[in-house]
Amino acid sequence: MKKNNEILVAEIICAHGIKGHSKVRFYTENAKSLENLNTFFRKSKEKIELKIIKELEKNILICSVKFDDKVVDNRNLAEEISKSKIYVNREDLPKIEEEDTFYIADLIGIDVRDERGINIGKITGVFDFGAGDIIEIRLKNSREITYPFKEEFFPEANNEFVVLKMPEEDKADYLES
């Protein structure tokens, strides 16, 4: 499976204050682990530099922003770039050393198996709306379902497949043709 080279790592939520700072939500386990990367960009390929000013809460940071060599130094400019998605190139991310560790974006396209090991579909999307990752699955019968990416629903996950422990009440609705 070909992996997407552009990895979504953050989103500029909104302007913060009058000095041009932005509130940024990071979709990584540890936002500060990306602090040393200077290869952020928007989908338009504009290079973005982020400097962390302070941490508001887990994975929501106040940052100063510079893009295309232009410093965002006032609230109006900060508001213009609000809602911007921020990406990095896969090769710029730290290498993963642990065997059962992976980037969540790498789940897209892998097989979903039931608890008996039978392939029931594929992961078609991974979303984070702030309360944790949501996994979207297209079942073999073309129905789509979503579940939180939690151990109670996904007791096993690796780079090749995930096991979905579907609640009994969902099995009748989704696994029937």
C-alpha positions, 0 to 999 in steps of 0.5 A, spaced: 500 500 500 502 506 497 503 511 503 501 518 503 507 523 503 503 529 506 501 528 513 496 532 516 499 534 523 495 540 525 490 545 524 490 553 525 484 554 529 483 561 530 487 568 532 489 569 539 490 576 541 492 582 537 500 580 536 498 575 530 499 569 534 495 563 533 491 557 537 494 551 533 491 544 535 496 538 533 494 531 531 500 528 534 501 524 541 506 530 543 505 536 540 512 539 542 515 533 539 514 537 532 517 543 535 524 542 531 521 541 524 521 546 520 518 543 514 511 545 515 506 547 509 499 548 507 496 544 502 498 550 497 505 548 499 506 555 502 512 553 507 509 555 514 514 556 520 511 555 527 514 557 534 511 555 540 509 561 545 505 557 550 501 550 551 494 552 553 492 544 554 494 538 551 495 539 544 493 546 543 498 551 543 499 558 542 504 559 536 507 565 532 506 563 525 511 565 519 509 563 512 512 565 505 517 569 509 511 573 511 511 574 519 504 574 521 504 580 526 497 582 527 490 579 528 487 580 521 493 576 518 492 571 524 484 571 522 486 570 515 490 563 516 485 560 521 482 554 519 489 552 515 491 545 515 498 544 516 502 538 513 509 535 514 512 530 509 512 523 511 520 523 510 521 529 515 517 525 521 521 521 526 523 514 524 518 509 529 523 504 532 517 500 536 514 494 533 507 496 534 507 503 533 505 507 527 502 513 525 495 514 525 494 516 518 498 509 516 491 506 518 488 508 512 487 503 507 488 497 511 484 491 512 479 491 518 478 484 521 472 481 526 474 477 532 474 471 528 480 474 523 475 474 517 476 481 513 470 485 514 472 491 510 477 497 510 479 503 513 477 509 509 478 515 514 481 517 520 478 523 524 480 527 530 475 532 532 478 534 539 475 528 543 480 522 540 481 519 533 475 516 530 476 511 525 471 510 518 470 503 515 467 501 509 465 494 510 465 489 504 457 490 503 459 497 502 456 500 508 460 505 512 461 505 520 465 509 525 468 508 531 472 511 536 479 508 536 479 505 543 482 499 545 474 496 547 473 497 539 480 495 536 483 490 541 489 489 536 492 494 531 498 494 527 501 496 520 497 490 516 490 490 519 486 492 525 481 487 529 474 491 530 470 488 536 463 490 534 458 491 539 453 486 538 447 491 537 451 493 531 453 486 528 445 485 526 445 492 522 451 492 519 454 485 517 447 483 514 447 484 507 
